[in-house]
Amino acid sequence: AVDEDGDAVTAPADGIVLGIGDDIPTIIGSGTTLQLDEDGLSSGNADTGQTGEADWGGLTSATFDLTTLISIGADQPGHYQFTADAVDTLNALDLTSGGTDIVLSLSGDTITGKAGGVDILTIELTDAGTLTVELLGQVDHADSPNDTETNLTIDLSGLVEAVDEDGDALSPDSGTIVLGIGDDIPVVLDKTD
């Protein structure tokens, strides 16, 4: 630095430090429940209004845009992915279909649950943040209370994360993204001869 009459002073090498704070992904929105319904399966029974039925919507596929929940921030480009323990966490739930264990595995951007080699459920998460769940087969529900369509809920919040360009990662809080699978129960068919 030099003043008006030419006096100069030099700052020491470590005397001027420029600090640049890191940006990290942040929560910007609210969560959702991705509600699926066994009644919507080709083998499912449509609700008829009988005692014990609940209207879970009849859908077998649902989608949520994670970019409305988690912002990557300034460190672009970022991406969305499953956490390293997502498959192990899902397998620890001990889900079954027709009494057969549902075994989940990850291939690419999709987790597929199979029971005895038959696809039961898929959960896809694209790099751009589109989360899609699809019910392909029946998932066992607790029969409690008896003959009542219950809703099996699975918290997906800790299984997904946003990751920015320099590796900062953020998963939503527990209970933010919930998968619901509505049960199907037997119905009496109207038989006329």
C-alpha positions as CSV (number, residue, x, y, z in Angstrom):
1,A,0.0,0.0,0.0
2,V,1.3,3.5,-0.9
3,D,0.1,6.8,0.7
4,E,-0.1,10.3,-1.0
5,D,3.5,11.3,-0.4
6,G,4.9,7.9,-1.6
7,D,5.5,6.0,1.7
8,A,5.0,2.3,1.1
9,V,4.4,-0.7,3.2
10,T,4.2,-4.3,2.2
11,A,1.9,-6.8,3.9
12,P,3.4,-10.0,5.2
13,A,2.8,-13.1,3.0
14,D,0.1,-14.4,5.4
15,G,-1.2,-10.9,6.3
16,I,-4.1,-10.9,3.8
17,V,-6.2,-14.0,3.6
18,L,-9.1,-14.4,1.3
19,G,-11.7,-16.8,2.7
20,I,-14.4,-18.4,0.5
21,G,-17.1,-20.3,2.4
22,D,-18.3,-23.6,1.1
23,D,-21.9,-24.0,0.0
24,I,-23.8,-27.2,0.9
25,P,-27.1,-28.7,-0.1
26,T,-30.1,-27.5,2.0
27,I,-33.7,-28.4,2.6
28,I,-35.9,-26.0,0.8
29,G,-39.3,-27.7,0.7
30,S,-41.6,-30.1,2.4
31,G,-41.8,-33.9,2.1
32,T,-44.4,-36.2,0.7
33,T,-46.1,-39.6,1.1
34,L,-45.9,-41.7,-2.1
35,Q,-49.1,-43.7,-1.7
36,L,-49.5,-47.0,-3.5
37,D,-52.4,-49.4,-3.3
38,E,-52.6,-53.2,-3.9
39,D,-56.2,-52.6,-5.1
40,G,-54.6,-51.2,-8.3
41,L,-52.7,-54.4,-9.2
42,S,-54.2,-56.5,-11.9
43,S,-54.9,-59.2,-9.3
44,G,-56.2,-56.7,-6.8
45,N,-59.8,-56.2,-5.7
46,A,-61.3,-52.8,-6.3
47,D,-62.9,-51.3,-3.2
48,T,-66.6,-52.1,-3.0
49,G,-67.5,-50.2,0.2
50,Q,-67.5,-53.3,2.3
51,T,-66.5,-53.2,6.0
52,G,-62.7,-53.1,6.5
53,E,-61.9,-51.4,3.2
54,A,-59.9,-48.2,3.0
55,D,-59.4,-46.1,-0.1
56,W,-55.6,-45.8,-0.6
57,G,-56.1,-44.3,-4.1
58,G,-55.7,-47.3,-6.4
59,L,-52.3,-46.2,-7.7
60,T,-49.4,-48.6,-8.3
61,S,-46.9,-45.9,-9.3
62,A,-46.0,-42.5,-7.7
63,T,-43.3,-39.9,-8.4
64,F,-41.7,-37.1,-6.4
65,D,-39.3,-34.4,-7.5
66,L,-36.5,-34.2,-4.9
67,T,-35.3,-30.9,-6.3
68,T,-38.5,-29.4,-4.7
69,L,-37.2,-30.7,-1.3
70,I,-33.4,-30.4,-1.4
71,S,-31.4,-27.7,-3.3
72,I,-27.9,-28.7,-4.5
73,G,-26.8,-25.1,-4.0
74,A,-23.9,-23.2,-5.7
75,D,-21.6,-26.2,-6.1
76,Q,-23.0,-27.4,-9.4
77,P,-23.4,-29.7,-11.0
78,G,-24.8,-32.0,-8.3
79,H,-26.8,-35.1,-8.3
80,Y,-29.2,-37.3,-6.3
81,Q,-28.5,-40.9,-5.4
82,F,-29.3,-43.6,-3.0
83,T,-27.2,-43.7,0.2
84,A,-24.6,-46.4,0.5
85,D,-26.7,-48.3,3.0
86,A,-30.1,-48.0,1.3
87,V,-30.4,-51.6,0.2
88,D,-29.2,-53.0,3.5
89,T,-31.7,-50.8,5.3
90,L,-34.6,-51.9,3.1
91,N,-33.6,-55.6,3.4
92,A,-33.5,-55.2,7.2
93,L,-37.2,-54.5,7.1
94,D,-37.8,-58.2,6.4
95,L,-40.6,-57.5,3.9
96,T,-42.4,-60.5,2.4
97,S,-44.8,-61.3,-0.4
98,G,-47.0,-64.4,0.0
99,G,-44.7,-65.4,2.8
100,T,-41.6,-65.3,0.6
101,D,-38.8,-62.9,1.6
102,I,-38.6,-59.8,-0.6
103,V,-34.9,-59.4,-1.5
104,L,-33.9,-55.9,-2.6
105,S,-30.9,-55.1,-4.8
106,L,-29.5,-52.1,-6.6
107,S,-28.7,-51.9,-10.3
108,G,-27.9,-48.6,-11.8
109,D,-30.4,-46.1,-10.4
110,T,-33.1,-48.6,-9.5
111,I,-33.6,-50.7,-6.4
112,T,-35.7,-53.8,-7.2
113,G,-37.4,-56.0,-4.7
114,K,-38.0,-59.6,-5.7
115,A,-39.8,-62.5,-4.0
116,G,-38.9,-65.9,-5.4
117,G,-37.5,-64.3,-8.5
118,V,-40.7,-62.3,-9.1
119,D,-40.5,-58.5,-9.2
120,I,-42.6,-56.9,-6.4
121,L,-41.4,-53.4,-6.0
122,T,-39.1,-50.9,-7.7
123,I,-37.6,-47.6,-6.4
124,E,-35.9,-45.5,-9.0
125,L,-33.9,-42.3,-8.3
126,T,-32.4,-40.4,-11.3
127,D,-29.4,-38.2,-11.1
128,A,-31.7,-35.3,-11.7
129,G,-33.8,-36.1,-8.6
130,T,-36.8,-37.9,-9.9
131,L,-37.9,-40.5,-7.3
132,T,-40.4,-43.1,-8.7
133,V,-41.8,-46.1,-6.8
134,E,-43.8,-48.8,-8.5
135,L,-45.7,-51.7,-7.0
136,L,-45.7,-54.7,-9.2
137,G,-46.9,-57.4,-6.7
138,Q,-48.5,-57.9,-3.3
139,V,-46.6,-57.1,-0.1
140,D,-47.6,-58.9,3.1
141,H,-49.3,-56.7,5.7
142,A,-50.0,-57.5,9.3
143,D,-53.6,-58.8,9.6
144,S,-54.4,-56.4,12.5
145,P,-57.2,-55.6,12.8
146,N,-58.5,-58.7,11.1
147,D,-59.9,-58.3,7.6
148,T,-59.0,-54.6,7.4
149,E,-57.1,-52.8,4.7
150,T,-54.1,-51.4,6.5
151,N,-51.3,-49.2,5.2
152,L,-47.7,-50.4,5.4
153,T,-45.4,-47.4,5.6
154,I,-41.7,-47.3,4.7
155,D,-39.6,-44.3,5.5
156,L,-37.4,-43.5,2.4
157,S,-35.9,-40.3,3.8
158,G,-32.6,-41.7,5.0
159,L,-32.2,-43.7,1.8
160,V,-31.8,-40.8,-0.6
161,E,-29.4,-37.9,-0.7
162,A,-28.4,-34.9,-2.7
163,V,-24.7,-34.6,-3.4
164,D,-23.0,-31.4,-4.7
165,E,-20.0,-31.1,-7.0
166,D,-17.4,-31.1,-4.1
167,G,-19.0,-34.1,-2.3
168,D,-21.2,-32.4,0.3
169,A,-24.2,-34.7,0.9
170,L,-27.6,-34.2,2.6
171,S,-30.5,-36.6,3.3
172,P,-33.9,-35.4,4.4
173,D,-35.0,-35.8,8.0
174,S,-36.8,-39.0,9.0
175,G,-40.4,-39.0,8.0
176,T,-40.0,-36.5,5.2
177,I,-40.4,-39.0,2.3
178,V,-42.7,-42.0,3.2
179,L,-43.8,-44.8,0.9
180,G,-47.3,-46.1,1.8
181,I,-48.5,-49.5,0.5
182,G,-52.3,-50.0,1.0
183,D,-53.5,-53.5,1.6
184,D,-56.0,-55.4,-0.4
185,I,-58.6,-57.7,1.2
186,P,-60.9,-60.3,-0.2
187,V,-64.3,-59.2,-1.5
188,V,-67.5,-61.1,-2.0
189,L,-68.3,-61.3,-5.7
190,D,-71.8,-60.8,-6.9
191,K,-72.6,-64.1,-8.7
192,T,-75.9,-64.4,-10.5
193,D,-76.9,-67.4,-12.7
